[in-house]
Amino acid sequence: MIGTGSSTLELVYGSLSGLAFGLVSPLASQPFDTLKTKMQAEARYARQGRGAVAARVLRADGAAGLYRGILPIVMSTGIQKSALFSANAGARRACEESGIPALTRPIPFTGGLSPALLVGGLAAGTARTVVETPFELAKVRYQTGGRVGQLSELYTGAGATWARGTLMLTSFFVLCDYSEKAAPELMSRPLLGGFLKGGVCATLAWAVAWPLEAANCVEINHCVGCSTILARSSGKEPASPRHRAGVTSMASRTTR
């Protein structure tokens, strides 16, 4: 996941790769993301499947409706991915060069898991939250027909965004690390290795953080606290935001 250069070079490499990745991914994933957001955050779609929601959006707004809210994502994703990849690479390299045993020695009974990897996940999640939250707010509000109000609202949902991002990214880095150790030749293949990391590992990591993703979406749209949303969704209600649009969200993540 990182190279062999200095922490400064890793920051630069991470920024460039994240920027390239971030500019391409929204084009493929935005329709799925729009459906996911509507199924989670809008009451009128609460008991409808993704096919029915897609049909209603297409009838009302045409194909452009599926790309509603893409502008904030295109504006932010390149910077966001650049920030998280560079923060991860820089933090991990700094840990490895620190000489502190607690940061350089593998964690016992974990199969050689490095503490630097966990620190990198924390740094990546924090960097992503700082950049992503205002743009995520604008995206969700546009997708659901709302609007951004005062500047004080720009970091609505930051807590859920940070928890979701940190858990997801740390899980992703851990899965990639174990995969590279278990099957180094397979994971190093140019196309297949990239697909396994970007498609399989990323999707599994997203599944781990899924309840927080659903809570984040509802919190942004309705300004309800994350803990309140998760508590409400712990029951058996079929339209619970904790479980809504899971397949659609997985499709969105895989295409990215």
C-alpha positions as CSV (number, residue, x, y, z in Angstrom):
1,M,0.0,0.0,0.0
2,I,3.0,2.3,0.4
3,G,6.4,2.5,-1.3
4,T,9.9,2.6,0.0
5,G,10.6,6.3,-0.2
6,S,10.8,8.9,2.6
7,S,7.7,10.2,4.4
8,T,7.8,13.3,2.2
9,L,7.9,11.3,-1.1
10,E,5.1,9.1,0.2
11,L,3.0,12.2,0.8
12,V,3.6,13.3,-2.8
13,Y,2.9,9.8,-4.3
14,G,-0.2,9.4,-2.2
15,S,-1.5,12.8,-3.2
16,L,-1.0,12.1,-7.0
17,S,-2.5,8.6,-6.9
18,G,-5.5,9.8,-4.8
19,L,-6.2,12.7,-7.1
20,A,-6.3,10.5,-10.2
21,F,-8.5,7.9,-8.5
22,G,-10.8,10.5,-7.0
23,L,-11.6,12.2,-10.3
24,V,-12.6,9.0,-12.1
25,S,-14.6,7.1,-9.5
26,P,-17.7,9.4,-9.1
27,L,-18.6,9.0,-12.8
28,A,-19.2,5.3,-12.3
29,S,-20.7,5.2,-8.8
30,Q,-22.9,8.3,-8.6
31,P,-26.2,6.7,-9.9
32,F,-25.9,4.0,-7.2
33,D,-25.1,6.6,-4.6
34,T,-28.1,8.6,-5.5
35,L,-30.4,5.6,-5.1
36,K,-28.8,4.7,-1.8
37,T,-29.2,8.2,-0.4
38,K,-32.9,8.4,-1.4
39,M,-33.6,5.0,0.1
40,Q,-32.0,5.9,3.4
41,A,-32.9,9.5,3.9
42,E,-36.3,10.2,2.2
43,A,-39.5,8.9,3.8
44,R,-41.3,8.5,0.4
45,Y,-38.8,5.9,-0.7
46,A,-38.6,4.2,2.7
47,R,-40.4,1.0,1.7
48,Q,-39.4,0.8,-2.0
49,G,-36.7,-1.4,-3.6
50,R,-33.9,0.1,-5.7
51,G,-35.6,-0.8,-9.0
52,A,-38.8,1.1,-8.0
53,V,-36.7,4.1,-6.7
54,A,-34.7,4.2,-9.9
55,A,-37.9,4.1,-12.0
56,R,-39.4,7.0,-10.0
57,V,-36.2,9.1,-10.3
58,L,-36.0,8.5,-14.1
59,R,-39.6,9.4,-14.6
60,A,-39.3,12.6,-12.6
61,D,-35.9,13.9,-13.6
62,G,-34.6,11.7,-16.4
63,A,-31.1,10.2,-16.4
64,A,-29.8,13.5,-15.0
65,G,-31.6,12.8,-11.8
66,L,-29.3,9.9,-11.1
67,Y,-26.4,12.3,-11.2
68,R,-27.9,14.9,-8.9
69,G,-25.3,16.1,-6.4
70,I,-22.3,14.9,-8.5
71,L,-20.7,18.4,-8.7
72,P,-19.7,18.6,-5.0
73,I,-18.3,15.1,-5.3
74,V,-16.3,15.8,-8.4
75,M,-15.0,19.0,-6.7
76,S,-14.0,17.2,-3.5
77,T,-13.2,13.6,-4.3
78,G,-9.8,14.2,-5.9
79,I,-8.7,16.3,-3.0
80,Q,-10.3,13.9,-0.5
81,K,-8.6,10.8,-1.9
82,S,-5.4,12.7,-2.2
83,A,-5.6,13.8,1.4
84,L,-6.4,10.3,2.8
85,F,-3.8,8.5,0.8
86,S,-1.1,11.0,1.6
87,A,-2.1,11.1,5.3
88,N,-2.0,7.3,5.4
89,A,1.3,6.9,3.6
90,G,3.0,9.8,5.6
91,A,1.7,8.6,9.0
92,R,2.8,5.0,8.3
93,R,6.3,6.0,7.1
94,A,6.7,8.4,10.1
95,C,5.8,5.5,12.5
96,E,8.3,3.2,10.8
97,E,11.0,5.8,11.0
98,S,10.2,6.8,14.6
99,G,12.3,4.1,16.2
100,I,9.6,3.7,18.9
101,P,9.1,0.0,19.6
102,A,5.3,0.4,20.2
103,L,5.0,1.7,16.6
104,T,7.5,-0.4,14.8
105,R,7.0,-3.9,16.3
106,P,4.2,-6.1,15.1
107,I,1.2,-6.4,17.4
108,P,1.3,-9.8,19.2
109,F,-1.1,-12.5,18.1
110,T,-2.3,-10.7,15.0
111,G,-0.2,-12.4,12.3
112,G,2.3,-9.6,12.0
113,L,-0.1,-6.7,11.9
114,S,1.9,-3.4,12.2
115,P,0.7,-0.6,14.6
116,A,1.8,1.8,11.8
117,L,-1.1,0.5,9.7
118,L,-3.6,1.3,12.4
119,V,-2.1,4.8,12.8
120,G,-2.3,5.3,9.1
121,G,-6.0,4.3,9.1
122,L,-6.7,6.8,11.8
123,A,-4.8,9.6,10.0
124,A,-6.5,8.8,6.7
125,G,-10.0,8.8,8.3
126,T,-9.3,12.1,10.0
127,A,-8.0,13.7,6.8
128,R,-10.9,12.4,4.8
129,T,-13.4,13.8,7.3
130,V,-12.0,17.3,7.2
131,V,-12.2,17.5,3.4
132,E,-15.3,15.3,2.8
133,T,-17.9,16.5,5.3
134,P,-18.9,19.9,3.8
135,F,-19.1,18.4,0.3
136,E,-21.0,15.3,1.5
137,L,-23.5,17.6,3.2
138,A,-24.1,19.4,-0.1
139,K,-24.3,16.2,-2.1
140,V,-26.9,14.6,0.2
141,R,-29.0,17.8,0.4
142,Y,-29.0,18.1,-3.4
143,Q,-29.9,14.5,-3.9
144,T,-32.9,14.7,-1.6
145,G,-34.1,18.1,-2.9
146,G,-32.8,20.1,0.1
147,R,-30.3,22.9,0.3
148,V,-27.3,23.9,2.4
149,G,-28.3,26.6,4.9
150,Q,-25.9,28.5,7.1
151,L,-22.1,28.0,7.2
152,S,-22.5,26.6,10.7
153,E,-24.2,23.5,9.1
154,L,-21.2,22.6,6.9
155,Y,-19.8,20.0,9.4
156,T,-23.2,18.4,10.2
157,G,-22.6,14.7,10.4
158,A,-18.8,15.1,11.0
159,G,-18.8,12.7,13.9
160,A,-20.5,9.9,11.9
161,T,-18.3,10.7,8.9
162,W,-15.2,10.3,11.0
163,A,-16.3,7.1,12.6
164,R,-17.4,5.6,9.3
165,G,-14.3,6.7,7.4
166,T,-11.8,5.6,10.0
167,L,-13.4,2.2,10.6
168,M,-13.8,1.6,6.8
169,L,-10.3,2.8,5.8
170,T,-8.5,0.9,8.7
171,S,-10.4,-2.3,7.8
172,F,-9.5,-1.8,4.2
173,F,-5.8,-1.4,4.9
174,V,-5.8,-4.4,7.3
175,L,-7.5,-6.6,4.7
176,C,-5.1,-5.5,2.0
177,D,-2.1,-6.2,4.3
178,Y,-3.3,-9.7,5.2
179,S,-4.1,-10.4,1.5
180,E,-0.7,-9.3,0.4
181,K,0.9,-11.6,3.1
182,A,-1.3,-14.6,2.3
183,A,-1.0,-14.4,-1.5
184,P,1.8,-12.0,-2.5
185,E,2.1,-13.2,-6.1
186,L,-1.7,-12.9,-6.7
187,M,-2.0,-9.5,-5.2
188,S,1.0,-8.1,-7.1
189,R,-0.5,-8.9,-10.5
190,P,-1.3,-5.5,-12.2
191,L,-5.0,-6.0,-13.0
192,L,-6.1,-8.8,-10.8
193,G,-4.4,-7.5,-7.7
194,G,-5.8,-4.0,-8.2
195,F,-9.3,-5.5,-8.6
196,L,-9.0,-7.6,-5.5
197,K,-7.9,-4.6,-3.4
198,G,-10.2,-2.0,-4.9
199,G,-13.2,-4.3,-5.4
200,V,-13.2,-7.1,-2.9
201,C,-11.2,-5.6,0.1
202,A,-12.8,-2.2,-0.3
203,T,-16.3,-3.7,-0.5
204,L,-15.8,-5.9,2.6
205,A,-14.4,-2.9,4.5
206,W,-17.4,-0.9,3.5
207,A,-19.7,-3.7,4.8
208,V,-17.9,-3.4,8.2
209,A,-18.7,0.3,8.4
210,W,-22.2,0.1,6.8
211,P,-24.3,1.0,9.9
212,L,-22.3,4.2,10.3
213,E,-22.7,5.0,6.6
214,A,-26.5,4.7,6.9
215,A,-26.5,6.8,10.1
216,N,-24.3,9.5,8.5
217,C,-26.7,9.9,5.5
218,V,-29.8,10.3,7.8
219,E,-27.9,12.6,10.2
220,I,-27.0,15.0,7.3
221,N,-30.5,15.1,5.9
222,H,-32.5,15.3,9.1
223,C,-29.9,16.8,11.6
224,V,-30.4,13.9,14.0
225,G,-27.5,12.7,16.1
226,C,-25.7,9.5,15.0
227,S,-26.2,7.7,18.3
228,T,-29.9,8.5,18.2
229,I,-30.3,7.1,14.6
230,L,-28.4,3.9,15.5
231,A,-30.6,3.4,18.6
232,R,-33.8,3.9,16.6
233,S,-32.6,1.5,13.9
234,S,-31.7,-1.3,16.3
235,G,-35.3,-2.6,16.2
236,K,-37.1,-4.7,13.7
237,E,-38.6,-2.0,11.5
238,P,-38.0,-3.1,7.8
239,A,-37.3,0.5,6.7
240,S,-34.6,1.0,9.3
241,P,-31.9,3.3,7.9
242,R,-29.3,1.0,9.4
243,H,-30.2,-1.7,6.8
244,R,-31.5,0.3,3.9
245,A,-29.9,0.1,0.4
246,G,-27.2,-2.3,1.4
247,V,-26.9,-3.9,-2.0
248,T,-27.1,-0.6,-3.8
249,S,-24.3,0.8,-1.6
250,M,-22.1,-2.2,-2.3
251,A,-22.6,-1.7,-6.0
252,S,-21.6,1.9,-5.6
253,R,-18.4,1.0,-3.7
254,T,-17.4,-1.8,-6.1
255,T,-17.7,0.5,-9.1
256,R,-15.4,3.0,-7.4
